[in-house]
Amino acid sequence: MHRRVASIDGESLATRARERRNRRLQEEFPDLPSMSVVDLGGTVDYWVRSGIVAGHVVVVNLGGAAGTGSTTPTWIDVVEGDACGFRTRSSFDLVFSNSVIEHVGGFVRRREFAATVHELAPRHWVQTPNRYFPIEPHWGVPGMQFLPLRARLWIAARWAWGRRSVPPTGPERDAVGLECAMTELVGPTEMRLLFPGSELWRERVCGVAKSLVAVSGGARGLRPVS
């Protein structure tokens, strides 16, 4: 799914945050160019556009969701699979996931996702938007994540800002409604519950945590933020 926040002064808040996050990823894992990485729920496009190069990346996603409009680099492979239950005989140095865990569908599925992360590699980087950031990041609506589902569906079906030029109609409207219902933002308490042995980095914007990243085995050795 394509998600972005509306641009501010020609450059989106999401893009700036992503660039800062990418720098932090490379600081935490300076040996990334020689590492074997499994990207749960990601896309080839993410790696191509980020400019980050790893030794080898296996992108795991449901059918058709991990494609790219450009040539896939030779160091990236795509595997069709469920990020909450991916199993393989291959070994990896790092599990990477960017803005996926909030879309898998409920706490039980998020717990399965976390178990998969712990099983696949000794180190991980799992990022998710912070539930308690004032603006819901997928629709750009303040406080939308705290509204009842019926209200969120109503907004998603009519709110075009930051996502498309006009509100969705027909089949697209149904798809947007499903995406809205499947989106459950995660807060720091749940992230600590799912990743109890990990450091929790809060990526802040104007002093407020915009994203949460569970990091295990990073070089900077941060202590969890209370």
C-alpha positions, 0 to 999 in steps of 0.5 A: 500500500502506498502511504504518505503525509501531505507535503509541507513546503514541497517536502513531506514530513514523512520523507524527512523523517524517513531520511533521518531514520535511514541514517540512524539505521546505518549508524546502528548497523554499520556493517549492513553492506555485508549483512543478510537481511529479511524485510518483513512486509516491505517492498523493493521500492523502499530499498531502491529509493532509500539508497541503503545497500545491504549484503543481501535482502529477502523481501517477504510480502504477500503476492504482488505487493513487493514489486518495483517499477525499476530493475530489482538490484541483484542483492534483493530477492522477493519471496511471497509470504506472510510476515506474521508466519514466515519460516525458512531454512535460510539464516539472517543477520537482521530482521528489518520492518518499516511501518508494517506491524500496525497493519497485520490485523489485531494484537494476536497477529502482532504477537505472531509477527513479533515471534517471527522477528525473534525467530528469524535473526538475532538482531532486528529493527522494527519501526512503527508510527507512534499511536500517541503522535497527534496526527494519524500518519496515513490520512493526516487527520489529527486524532483519527486513530482514537475515533470509533471505527465507524467514524474512521471509515467515514473519514477514510472514504471522504478525506483526500488530503495527502493520499489522492487527488479526490476521495475514493469511489467504487472498489477503491472506496471498499479497499480504503475502508478495509485498509482503514479497519486493518490499521491499528497504531501501536504505542510504546507500552505494546512495543515493549510487551512485544519486544521486551529485550529490545531498545526502544528508540523514539523518533521525535518531531518537535519533541513529540515521538512520531515513530517507535523503533524496536532495536536489538543488537544495534551498535549505539547500545541505547537504553530503552526510553521510559 
